[in-house]
């Protein structure tokens, strides 16, 4: 379990200049993974920072704070998180994919195969 307020991860970021991003980055899959940064630049979270899935605002269990001076993003538990719960952040209101409810997906949707669960459960946070 992870207690509310726990610092879960600190990700260094790779910052793209406005020109670099507008000429190249926004035309690639990077456009789906970058954070808005200072002065109209964009940043890509390295480490586990780009691995969090999305939950709509209010449903996410992990929040983030951008530390622009240190070029870091800090991920913090917004509430107590039970062992085995997926860690999710809110990508914001302008996601590039359709949000599908659990009701539409069915009860088993979103669950990984047992061998993946075995691997993931071996990772210690």
GIGI-V164363 format. One record per residue. N is the residue number from 1. PHI is phi in radians with two decimals (none if undefined). OMEGA is omega in radians with two decimals (* if undefined). NEAR is the number of other C-alpha atoms within 8 Angstrom. Layout:
# GIGI-V164363
n=N phi=PHI omega=OMEGA near=NEAR
n=N phi=PHI omega=OMEGA near=NEAR
This chain:
# GIGI-V164363
n=1 phi=none omega=3.12 near=6
n=2 phi=-2.14 omega=-3.11 near=9
n=3 phi=-1.37 omega=3.06 near=9
n=4 phi=-0.91 omega=3.12 near=10
n=5 phi=1.56 omega=-3.14 near=8
n=6 phi=-1.20 omega=3.01 near=8
n=7 phi=-1.30 omega=-3.05 near=9
n=8 phi=-1.52 omega=-3.06 near=9
n=9 phi=-2.81 omega=2.98 near=9
n=10 phi=-2.09 omega=-3.13 near=10
n=11 phi=-1.87 omega=2.92 near=12
n=12 phi=-1.20 omega=3.13 near=10
n=13 phi=-2.17 omega=3.02 near=11
n=14 phi=-1.86 omega=-3.06 near=9
n=15 phi=-1.66 omega=3.09 near=10
n=16 phi=-1.82 omega=3.07 near=9
n=17 phi=-1.13 omega=3.09 near=9
n=18 phi=-0.97 omega=-3.10 near=9
n=19 phi=-1.12 omega=-3.13 near=6
n=20 phi=-1.04 omega=-3.11 near=9
n=21 phi=-1.26 omega=-3.10 near=12
n=22 phi=-1.20 omega=-3.13 near=9
n=23 phi=-1.43 omega=-3.02 near=8
n=24 phi=-2.26 omega=-2.97 near=8
n=25 phi=-0.99 omega=-3.08 near=11
n=26 phi=-1.21 omega=3.13 near=10
n=27 phi=-1.65 omega=-3.10 near=9
n=28 phi=-2.16 omega=3.10 near=7
n=29 phi=-1.14 omega=3.08 near=8
n=30 phi=-1.00 omega=-3.11 near=10
n=31 phi=-1.04 omega=-3.13 near=9
n=32 phi=-1.52 omega=-2.99 near=6
n=33 phi=-2.15 omega=-3.07 near=9
n=34 phi=-1.63 omega=3.07 near=10
n=35 phi=-1.86 omega=3.01 near=8
n=36 phi=-1.14 omega=-3.07 near=8
n=37 phi=-2.26 omega=-3.08 near=10
n=38 phi=-1.07 omega=3.01 near=7
n=39 phi=1.12 omega=3.12 near=4
n=40 phi=1.35 omega=3.09 near=8
n=41 phi=-1.53 omega=3.12 near=12
n=42 phi=-2.28 omega=-3.11 near=14
n=43 phi=-2.26 omega=3.06 near=12
n=44 phi=-1.81 omega=3.10 near=12
n=45 phi=-1.28 omega=3.08 near=16
n=46 phi=-1.69 omega=-3.10 near=10
n=47 phi=1.12 omega=-3.12 near=7
n=48 phi=-1.37 omega=-3.08 near=9
n=49 phi=-1.03 omega=3.11 near=12
n=50 phi=-1.66 omega=-3.07 near=9
n=51 phi=-1.78 omega=-3.12 near=5
n=52 phi=-1.24 omega=3.04 near=9
n=53 phi=-1.45 omega=-3.05 near=7
n=54 phi=-1.70 omega=2.86 near=9
n=55 phi=-2.32 omega=3.12 near=11
n=56 phi=-1.03 omega=-3.12 near=10
n=57 phi=-0.91 omega=-3.13 near=8
n=58 phi=1.67 omega=3.13 near=5
n=59 phi=-1.81 omega=-3.13 near=7
n=60 phi=-1.16 omega=3.11 near=14
n=61 phi=-1.94 omega=3.12 near=11
n=62 phi=-2.25 omega=3.04 near=12
n=63 phi=-1.92 omega=3.12 near=11
n=64 phi=-2.44 omega=3.09 near=9
n=65 phi=-2.22 omega=3.10 near=7
n=66 phi=-1.50 omega=3.05 near=8
n=67 phi=-1.87 omega=-3.02 near=9
n=68 phi=-1.21 omega=3.13 near=8
n=69 phi=-1.17 omega=-3.12 near=5
n=70 phi=-1.70 omega=-3.09 near=5
n=71 phi=0.99 omega=-3.12 near=11
n=72 phi=-2.39 omega=2.91 near=13
n=73 phi=-2.16 omega=3.13 near=14
n=74 phi=-1.84 omega=-3.12 near=13
n=75 phi=-1.88 omega=-2.99 near=13
n=76 phi=-2.27 omega=3.09 near=13
n=77 phi=-1.17 omega=-3.14 near=16
n=78 phi=-1.46 omega=3.11 near=10
n=79 phi=-2.69 omega=3.05 near=9
n=80 phi=-1.07 omega=-3.10 near=9
n=81 phi=-2.11 omega=-3.12 near=11
n=82 phi=-1.29 omega=3.05 near=7
n=83 phi=-1.00 omega=3.12 near=6
n=84 phi=1.62 omega=3.09 near=5
n=85 phi=-1.27 omega=3.08 near=6
n=86 phi=-1.26 omega=3.09 near=4
n=87 phi=-1.55 omega=-3.07 near=9
n=88 phi=-2.32 omega=3.02 near=11
n=89 phi=-1.97 omega=3.02 near=13
n=90 phi=-1.67 omega=3.12 near=11
n=91 phi=-1.36 omega=-3.08 near=9
n=92 phi=1.84 omega=-3.04 near=7
n=93 phi=-1.35 omega=-3.03 near=6
n=94 phi=-1.89 omega=3.13 near=5
n=95 phi=-1.27 omega=-3.05 near=7
n=96 phi=-1.65 omega=-3.09 near=5
n=97 phi=-2.25 omega=3.09 near=4
n=98 phi=-1.37 omega=3.09 near=5
n=99 phi=-1.54 omega=-3.10 near=4
n=100 phi=-1.96 omega=-3.11 near=6
n=101 phi=-1.31 omega=3.07 near=6
n=102 phi=-1.03 omega=-3.13 near=8
n=103 phi=-1.09 omega=3.13 near=6
n=104 phi=-1.26 omega=-3.10 near=6
n=105 phi=-1.23 omega=-3.04 near=9
n=106 phi=1.74 omega=-3.00 near=7
n=107 phi=-1.08 omega=-3.06 near=6
n=108 phi=-1.58 omega=-3.08 near=6
n=109 phi=-1.10 omega=3.08 near=7
n=110 phi=1.48 omega=3.13 near=4
n=111 phi=-1.66 omega=-3.14 near=5
n=112 phi=-1.42 omega=3.10 near=6
n=113 phi=-1.07 omega=-3.09 near=6
n=114 phi=-0.92 omega=-3.12 near=6
n=115 phi=-1.16 omega=3.08 near=6
n=116 phi=-1.21 omega=3.10 near=8
n=117 phi=-1.07 omega=3.11 near=9
n=118 phi=-1.06 omega=3.13 near=8
n=119 phi=-1.12 omega=-3.08 near=8
n=120 phi=-1.13 omega=-3.14 near=7
n=121 phi=-1.22 omega=3.13 near=8
n=122 phi=-1.43 omega=-3.14 near=6
n=123 phi=-1.44 omega=3.14 near=6
n=124 phi=-1.63 omega=3.06 near=4
n=125 phi=-1.70 omega=* near=3
